[in-house]
Amino acid sequence: MTRSVAWHPRAVSDLERLPWRAAALVDEAVQRFAERGEGSLRAVTTDERRELRLYVAPYFAWISVTDDAVLVWRVLRYA
């Protein structure tokens, strides 16, 4: 099942601050996850809140997933 992708304005800003090749890899990983469900996805609990993180070393995209959409909230460096 192919899901649409929506980028929160803060995630767009995060992506724009990355080197262009890194930004392209993150975008490609998000699109691949939305289209095929592939990628390094982990559920992480922080401050009693569950987050889904799609990892694209050394970054991750904080996402929410519904039946028909992937919403990207932030793109952050973890290492």
Sequence and secondary structure as in RCSB ss.txt:
>XXXX:A:sequence
MTRSVAWHPRAVSDLERLPWRAAALVDEAVQRFAERGEGSLRAVTTDERRELRLYVAPYFAWISVTDDAVLVWRV
LRYA
>XXXX:A:secstr
   EEEE HHHHHHHHHS HHHHHHHHHHHHHHHHH  SEEEEEEETTEEEEEEEETTEEEEEEE SSEEEEEEE
EE  
